[in-house]
Every structure is written in C-alpha cells, then in structure tokens.
Amino acid sequence: MPTLQSFSKPLLLPHYPDSAGVYVLIDESNNVLYVGSSGRLCQRVSHLTAFQKDSSNAAGYSHTKAGLLRKYQKQNHKVSIRIFKCKNYRVVEKELIEKLKPIWNHKPKRKRR
C-alpha cells in the first residue's frame, strides 16, 4: 500500500494524467481531508476543482465533495491535490481510507429505528 510519500508533488491543472489512480486532498497542515479514485484522474480532478455548479447531485456541484472544498477554501485554508497512478485504484483507495481515516470520506452513522 502506498504512503503519502509515494504520491506526486502537488500538481497544477492541466497537468494531471489521463490514467487511473488515487488522489488525496491535503490541507496546509498535511491533514488528509479526502481520498478518492478514478479511472481517469484528469477528468475527476477537473470536476472536483471546477467552479461550475451542477444540479445533478445533492451538493449542487459537479463533484459531491466540491462544495466542501469551496467552503474549506473560503475559510482561508489551502488545499493541494496529490495523485498516485495505479491500476488497482479501487483497492488502494479503500486501504488508504481505512488507514488514514480522512474526515470527508466518513459519513455520519444513521440512527437505527
């Protein structure tokens, strides 16, 4: 399983690869906020960082975490995106979420009736 040191240095758009892999959102204190994966990193990251709104999901943005990212940045936090290219990206994503426990990946537990 990769560590954060295995990931690339922060990249600026449009320098994200058109390949499969895992990406992480990291704040200025090196806290991992979110771990995601995609078969096409360039497409997913562009959706996450895009400023356009989209009514196709509950968040109202083109990616469900884009709204959280905007709010976090408006609170004067700096966020960088790092990538790790790999073919087994879903497995790597799951392992990283379990290990790093990013705050935006965990949904609050529902109360059972």
C-alpha positions in Angstrom: 0.0 0.0 0.0 1.4 3.4 -0.9 2.2 6.1 1.7 1.7 9.8 1.2 5.4 10.0 0.2 4.5 7.7 -2.8 2.2 10.3 -4.2 3.3 13.0 -6.6 4.1 16.6 -5.5 1.1 18.9 -5.8 0.3 19.5 -9.5 -1.4 22.4 -11.2 -4.2 21.9 -13.8 -4.0 20.8 -16.6 -1.0 18.6 -15.6 -3.0 15.7 -14.2 -2.6 12.4 -16.1 -5.3 10.8 -18.2 -4.8 7.5 -16.4 -6.2 5.5 -13.4 -5.2 6.2 -9.9 -5.9 7.6 -6.5 -5.9 11.2 -5.4 -5.9 12.8 -2.0 -6.9 16.3 -0.8 -4.4 17.6 1.8 -4.6 20.9 3.7 -1.8 23.2 4.7 -1.1 21.2 7.9 -0.8 17.9 5.9 -4.1 16.6 7.2 -5.7 14.3 4.6 -9.2 15.6 4.0 -10.4 13.2 1.3 -9.2 10.1 -0.6 -10.8 9.4 -4.0 -10.1 7.3 -7.1 -10.8 7.4 -10.7 -10.2 5.6 -14.0 -9.3 9.0 -15.4 -7.6 11.2 -12.9 -7.6 14.3 -15.1 -11.4 14.2 -15.5 -12.2 13.5 -11.9 -9.8 16.2 -10.5 -11.2 18.8 -13.0 -14.7 18.0 -11.8 -13.6 18.4 -8.2 -11.8 21.7 -8.7 -14.2 23.2 -11.2 -16.1 26.3 -10.1 -19.3 25.5 -12.1 -22.3 24.4 -10.3 -24.3 21.4 -11.3 -27.8 20.4 -10.1 -27.3 16.7 -10.9 -26.4 15.9 -7.3 -27.3 17.0 -3.8 -24.2 19.0 -3.3 -25.0 21.2 -6.3 -21.5 20.9 -7.7 -20.0 18.8 -10.4 -18.5 16.5 -7.7 -20.1 15.8 -4.4 -17.1 17.0 -2.4 -16.6 20.2 -4.4 -18.9 22.1 -2.1 -16.9 21.0 1.0 -13.7 22.1 -0.8 -15.2 25.5 -1.6 -16.3 26.1 2.0 -13.0 25.0 3.3 -11.1 27.3 1.0 -13.4 30.2 1.9 -12.2 29.7 5.5 -8.7 30.6 4.2 -7.4 27.0 4.2 -5.1 26.0 1.4 -5.7 22.6 -0.1 -3.5 20.7 -2.5 -4.2 17.6 -4.5 -1.8 14.7 -4.8 -2.1 11.7 -7.1 -0.8 8.2 -7.2 -1.1 6.4 -10.6 -2.1 2.7 -10.2 -4.3 0.1 -12.0 -5.8 -1.3 -8.8 -7.1 2.1 -7.7 -10.2 1.0 -6.0 -8.3 -1.4 -3.7 -5.7 1.2 -3.0 -8.4 3.8 -2.3 -10.2 1.5 0.2 -6.9 0.7 2.0 -6.0 4.4 2.3 -9.4 5.3 3.6 -9.1 2.6 6.3 -5.6 3.7 7.2 -5.8 7.5 7.0 -9.5 8.0 8.0 -10.0 11.2 6.1 -12.7 13.4 7.6 -14.6 13.9 4.3 -14.8 10.2 3.5 -16.7 9.1 6.6 -20.4 9.5 6.6 -22.2 10.0 9.9 -23.8 6.8 11.1 -27.6 6.8 10.8 -29.6 6.1 13.8 -31.4 2.8 13.7 -35.1 2.8 14.4 
